[in-house]
Amino acid sequence: MGRHADIIRAHYAASDRGDIEGMIAPLAADVEWTEAAGFPYAGTYIGPDAVVKGVFARIAAEWDGYTLAVDEVIDAGDVVLGIGTYSGTYIRTGRSFTARVAHVWRLRDGRVTAFEQFPDSELVVRAIND
């Protein structure tokens, strides 16, 4: 197993624990974190603070039981792929969803420099809409 893949596995383990500090620990100060177009938090966030405020805090405030079940972490050296399933219940509507997702992580010198997600956004949006 490669060092970069282990870093991403540690991020996912922190996510499972609800450990925000552990989740952002490997992020570079200028990380470019991209949530897919069509996803509720779509956009590119620069820096760990922007990721926490724009993504993680919003998910925590708006969803019950929002989780990512990771099926596979693929080590491609400086690029690591995570494949899994998001699920959760949107608090305002009470609707639940389950959607497949792929993450592309780019690392340099043990730090995450870029992240991009590829979810089935339609299933997430259906849970949000009245």
Secondary structure as GFF3:
##gff-version 3
##sequence-region A 1 130
A	DSSP	alpha_helix	3	17	.	.	.	ID=ss1
A	DSSP	alpha_helix	20	24	.	.	.	ID=ss2
A	DSSP	beta_strand	27	35	.	.	.	ID=ss3
A	DSSP	beta_strand	43	46	.	.	.	ID=ss4
A	DSSP	alpha_helix	48	51	.	.	.	ID=ss5
A	DSSP	pi_helix	52	56	.	.	.	ID=ss6
A	DSSP	alpha_helix	57	62	.	.	.	ID=ss7
A	DSSP	beta_strand	63	76	.	.	.	ID=ss8
A	DSSP	beta_strand	79	90	.	.	.	ID=ss9
A	DSSP	beta_strand	96	108	.	.	.	ID=ss10
A	DSSP	beta_strand	111	119	.	.	.	ID=ss11
A	DSSP	alpha_helix	121	128	.	.	.	ID=ss12
###
